[in-house]
């Protein structure tokens, strides 16, 4: 439930990624059991490292957006690149 709320709050921020990143999406949102950390996995159509760098620069502003959730404490944000798509493509290539 909290992960869904975090996703809803952060989703508009993905549109602020540079155009060279292509379409950027959140593939997974994990919330630690103590609600202290939120880890957001992202995937970009063209340039995931640039999207990751942009989001890391915006972390403090994005964390401020999480105040809307009215939790006991505002969780810290971590962003990472989701590599599952690349792994699936590699596996698919090997199977051919």
Secondary structure, 3 states (H helix, E strand, C coil): CHHHHHHHHHHHHHHHCCHHHCCEEEEEEEECCCCCEEEEEEEECCCHHHHHHHHHHCHHHHHHHHHHHCCCCCCEEEEEECCHHHHHHHHHHHHC
